[in-house]
Amino acid sequence: MVHTYEVLVDIKEYSDQISTSFQHGTERYEIDAESREKADGMAFKQAKTDHPKGTEYDVRVTRLLR
């Protein structure tokens, strides 16, 4: 059975390879998946697509929506 999960992903992006300055933000996704583990993986892939310069991704499934 497929459920909809709310997944938050904290993303850290460095401005360039030699700089120590970075941007930090959180993206919220609603992911349709069969399990929390699959929702976690799908959100990670989506965050990498949305933020290709990201260097750190902290994914957490926060709640079941449907």
C-alpha positions in Angstrom: 0.0 0.0 0.0 1.3 3.5 -0.9 1.3 6.2 1.7 2.2 9.9 1.5 5.1 10.9 3.8 6.3 14.3 4.8 10.1 14.4 4.5 12.4 17.2 5.5 15.9 17.5 4.0 18.5 19.8 5.5 20.9 20.8 2.8 24.3 22.5 3.1 25.9 24.0 -0.1 29.4 25.5 -0.2 29.8 28.5 -2.5 33.0 27.0 -4.0 35.6 24.3 -3.3 38.2 26.5 -1.5 35.8 28.6 0.5 34.4 27.9 3.9 31.3 29.9 3.4 28.1 28.0 2.8 24.3 28.2 2.6 22.1 26.1 4.7 18.4 25.4 4.2 15.6 22.9 4.5 13.4 21.5 1.8 10.0 19.9 2.5 8.8 17.1 0.2 5.6 15.1 0.1 6.6 11.6 -1.1 4.3 8.8 -2.1 6.0 5.5 -1.2 5.4 2.1 0.2 7.6 2.5 3.2 9.5 5.1 5.3 12.8 3.8 3.9 11.7 4.2 0.3 10.4 7.7 1.1 13.8 8.5 2.6 15.7 7.4 -0.5 13.3 9.2 -2.9 13.6 12.4 -1.0 17.4 12.2 -1.0 17.4 11.7 -4.8 15.0 14.6 -5.3 17.1 16.9 -3.0 20.3 16.0 -5.0 18.4 16.8 -8.2 17.1 20.1 -6.8 20.4 21.1 -5.2 23.3 19.6 -7.3 25.9 21.7 -5.5 24.9 20.3 -2.1 27.6 18.7 -0.1 25.6 17.5 2.9 22.0 16.1 3.0 20.2 15.2 6.2 17.0 13.4 5.4 14.3 12.7 7.9 10.8 11.4 7.5 8.7 13.5 9.9 5.2 12.1 9.6 2.7 10.1 7.7 0.2 12.4 5.8 -2.1 9.8 4.2 
